[in-house]
């Protein structure tokens, strides 16, 4: 089992991953004007970025059975590549070059999250580490747009902003490297730990009470994960653009609004670090309800003029989104007795991240960016319906299981 220091390094690596994938959305408007490319065309970049992320994530999963893969080295190398690319991102001269840069960033991100989450899950019997890693992801996603917005407000040029973000990401990678490799440890201890790491396998911690769940029930849970991540990725990629282009706020203020979304999500996940979820179905529906309230507020005509209500609503949306991804992972492990289904559910998140940006960009290219909130409500409707169907189809088998046990 990996020691606590190493697991902490892997958790922090997700902050570096979050910074890498959340830098471009805050600069879409600037790149659009600089390169002379319509905003909607950036959906192509988001699509290819997450396609690369998904491909690398799935590929490393298949190769994970190899005993000779330097998994920790791949995490460090991916962090180094991301920081190098972010360092030069503000200096790209063409849309094609930007596409290539973000494809590489996406692939590196896929390796970081896949390997990091795998090793954390394999090394810890507690779900607390899962929420900790997701909290650090939110922390990185919050720092990226907030920092960029602050630097833009200070009239710092985008190329210089790229240098700053790249150096900051490199520092994160350096900290992760020190925590993961621990050069201060004795060689004997290090060798023993590495032998344990080579035998790491992904195992879902199945708890009792799930009963004989059906594949139909899992299909609904799979759909819930996909539709939720579609919604989350759409907010992450397009909300700042919406605030700037539709509501008329400056870029710095739009970046701040997106930061509030990540703050809300991070605080929500931080809460569940100390208060483990006991009633997963109830908690899921409560947080879906929070998301619905937030989106309905953002749809109100009064929001067209902006104001504090926009920032409150996007913060509430982040709080609602907070525990959904790890909650669905936990719910799957509790309900289903087949461990491979947990792997498929993680893959569902990659599908949502891949398809979300392009679906949203296609829809608002046809209906207008000002309809983005209505599109998000539609996504949430799918999340709500599939969640209810999941709960309904898993509850009856669970009850049968309980009655059988009592008999």
N, C-alpha and C positions, 0 to 999 in steps of 0.2 A: 504493500500500500504506500502511495506517495505520502511524504510527511506534510505537515501543515504549511511549512514555508513554501514548498514547491507548489502545493495546491493554490496558495495565495498568489504566487506568481502567475499561474495559469488564469486565475480569476481576473487579475489586473490586465492580462493580455487582451481580454474582451473589451476593455476600455479603449485600447489602441485600435482594435478592430472597428469599434463604433465610430471613432473619430474618422477613420479612413473612409467609411461608407456614407458618412453624414456631412462631409465637407462640401461636396458639389452642390447639393440642393440649396444651400444658402447663397451660392454664387451663380445660380442658373440665369438670373436676370442680367448680371454683368457679362457672363460669357455670351449670352444671346445678343447683346448689343455689340460686343467686341468682335465676334465672329460673323455677325450678320445672319444668324440662324434663328428661325422661329422657336419660341419657347416650347411648343408642342413637340418639336423634333428631339428634345432632350429625353423624351420617353424611349427613344432608340438606345441612348446611352444607358439609361436605367435598366432596360431589358437585357442588353448585352452584359452589363455589369453583374446582374443577378444570375444570368445564364452561366457566366463564368464561375460565379460563387457556387451555384448548384452543382455544376460539373465537377469542380474540384472537391466539393464536400462529399459527393457520392463516390468519386474515384478513390479518395483517401479512405473512405469507409470500406471499400472492397479490398484495398491493399493493406488494411489494418491488421489482417491476420498474419502478415509477414513478420517474422521475429526480428528481422534486420532493419526495419524502417526506423530511422532516427526521428521519432515523432517530436520530441522536444526541440530538436534542431530545426525541424520544419516550421515550428511555431516561431522561433527566433528569426529564421530567415525570412518568413512571411512578414513579420513586423518590420524588419529592416527594409524589405522591398517597398512596403507601403509608405514608410517614412521618406524614402528616396523619391518616390513618385509624387507624393504630396509636396515635397520641397520644390519640385519643378512645375507643378500643375498650373500655377498662375502665369507661366511663361509660354504655354503652348500657343502655337501660331495658327492652328487650323482645327476644324471640327473633327476631322479624321484622327488627328493626333490625340485629341481629347478622348475620343472613343477608345483608342488603344490603351491610353493611360488608365482609364476607368475599368477596362476589361481586366487588366493586370491587378488593379486594386481589388476588384471583385473576387478574382481567383485567390489572391492572398488572404482575403477575408474569409473565404470558404474554408481554407486550411486552418486558419486560426480558430474559428468557432468550432469546427468539427472536431479537431484534435483536442482543443482545450476542454470542450464540454464532455467529450468521451473520457478523457483522463480524470476529470473531476468526478464524473458519475461513477467511474470504475473504482475510484480510490476512496469514496466516501459513502457510508451507508445512510447518511442523513440527507434529506432534501434541502436542508438549510444552505448547503454549498451551491445548489442549483439557483436558489433565489439570490444568493450573494453574487454569483456570476452575472445574473440578469440585471442586478442593481448596478454593477460596474459597467455593463453595456449601456444602460440609461445614462450613467454619469458621463461616459464618453460622448454619447449622442447629444447630451445637454451642453457639454463644453464646446463642441465643434461649432454649432450655429451661434452660441452666445459669444464665444471668443471672436468669431469672424464678424459678427454684428458690431461688437465693440471696436474692433480694429477699423472697420469701415466708417464707423461714426467718428473716429479720430483721423479720418481722411488718409489712412495708410493704403498704399496701392496694393492691388490684388497679388502681383508677383511677390511683394514683400510678405504679404499675409501667407502665401504658400511657403515661403522660407520659414516663417515662425511656426506654422502648423507642422511642417516636416521635422523641424528640430525638436518640437515638443513630443511628437510621435516617436522620434528616435530615443529621447530620454525615457519614455515609457518602455520601449523595447530593451533599453539598457537595464532598467530596474527589473524587468521580467527575467532577463538573462542572469542577473546576479542571484535572484531568488530561486530560479529553476536549477542552475548549476551549482550554486553555493560553493564557490572556490575556497571558502574558509574551512570546509569540512574535511575530515580525514579521508584519504583515498579508499581505505577499506570500507568505510560507511557508504561512500559514493558508489562503489562497485556493487555492494549488496543491494542498494536501492535500485540501481539500473537493472539488475537481474529481475527484480520484482516488476519493474516497468515493462520489461519485454514480454511478460506473461499477461499484461493487462487485456481484458476483454470487456466488451460492453454487455452488461447484465442488468436487466430491469429488475428493480426490487419490488416484486409482486407481494401485496398485502392481501389478507383475507377479506371476504365479504363481497367479492365480485360476482361469483356465481358463473353459470354457463352462458356467457354473453355470446351473441351471434355476430356474424360478419356484417349483417345489415346494420346492427348497432354501431359497429366500428366504422362503417361507411359514412354514417351520419357524423361521427366524431371526426373523421378525416375531413369531411366537408366543413365542419366547424373550424378546424385549424386552418385550412386553406383560405376560407373567406375572411377569417380574422386577420391573418397575415396580409391578405390583399388590402384590407382596410388600413392596417398599421403602416404598411409600406407606402400607401397612397398619401396618407397624412404626412409621413416623414419626407416624401419627395416633393409634394405639391402644395402643402399648406402655406409655407413661406411665400411661394410664388403667388398664391391666391390673395394673401394679405397685402402684398405689394401691388399686384396688378389690378385686382378687383376692388379691394377696400381702399386703395390709394395711400397706404402707409409707406414710408421710406424703407429701403432695404434693411437698414439696421433694426428698425422696429419690427419688421417682418421676421428677422432672425431671432429676435427676442421672444416673439410669440411662439415660434417653433420650440425654443428652449423651454418655455413654460410647459409644453406638452411632455417633454422628456423629464422635466422636474417632477411633474405629477406622476408619471409612470415610475420614476425612480423611488419617490417617497412611498408609493403604494407597495412596491416590491420590498422596500426596506422595512415596512410595517410587518410584512409576513415573514421576515427573518426571525422576528421575536414572537409572533402569534401564528403558529402553524394552522393551516386550514383544516377544519374538522368536517365541515359539510360542503363538499366540493360543488355539488349541483346548485345549492342555495347561493353560495358565494359567486358562482359563475353568472347566475341570473341577476344578482344584485349589481354586479359590475357591468353587465350588458345594459341594465337599466340606466346606470350612470352615463354610459356612453350615449344612449339614446337621448337623455335629457340635454347633454352638452351639444349634440348635433342639432337638436330642435331649437336650442337657443341661437346657434350660429345661423340657422336658416331664417330667423325672424327678420323682417324688413329693416328694423332699426339697426341691424348689424351692418347694413350697407354704409353707414356713416362711421363705422369703427367704434372706438371707445373702450373703456375698461371691461365691459361685458365680454368682449371678444377674448381678452386675456384670461378672464375667469373661466369662460366656457372651454377654452382649449386646455387649460390646466385640469379642469374636471374630466375632460376626455382622456387625458393622460392617466389620471387616477383610475378611471374605469378600465383602461387598457392594461394597467400595470400587471396584475397577476394572471392574465388570461393564458399566455403561452405556457408558463410553468405549471399552471393549474391543470390545463388539458393533458400535459405530460403525466402529472401525478394521477389524474382521474383515469387515464388509460392503464397505468400500472396497477391500480386498485381493482378496476372492473374486469380486465381481461386476463386470462390465464396463459395466453400465448405471448411469449416475450418478443417475438419478431414483429408483432404489431406495434410495439413502441418505436421500433426503428422506422416503420412506415409512417408513423405520425410525425416524427422529426422531419422526414422527407416531405411531408405535406407542407410544413412551414417553408421549406425551400421553394416548393411549387408556388406558394402564395407570394413569396418575395420576388420570384421571377416574373409572374404574370400580373401582379398588382399595378406596377407603374405603367406598363403598356396598355392595360385595359383602361385605366383611368385617363391616360393621355388620349387614347382613341375616342373615349366617350366625350371628354370635354372639347376635343377638336371638332366634334360633330355638334354638340349641344352648347358649347361655350364654357370657359373656365368658371364663370359665375354660377354654374350649376354643380360645382364640385361638391358642395355640402349635400345636395340631394342625392348625388351618386354615392356618397359615403353612407347616407341613411339606407340606401338600397342594399349596400354591402352588409350593413348591420342587420338588416332584415333577414338576410340569409343566415348570418351568425345566430340570430335569435331562434329562427325556425329550426335550424339544424341542431342547435343546443337542446331545444325542447324535445325533438325527436330522439336525440341521443339519450336524454334522461328517461324518457318514456320507454324506450326499447331496452334499456339496461336495468331499469327498476324491477320489472316483472321477473326476469331471470334471477335477480338478486334475492327477491322475496322467496322464490321457489327454493333457492339454495338454502336460505335460512330455515324455512319450514322443514326441509329434508333433514337438515342437521339436528333440528330440535326433536324430530321423530326418532 
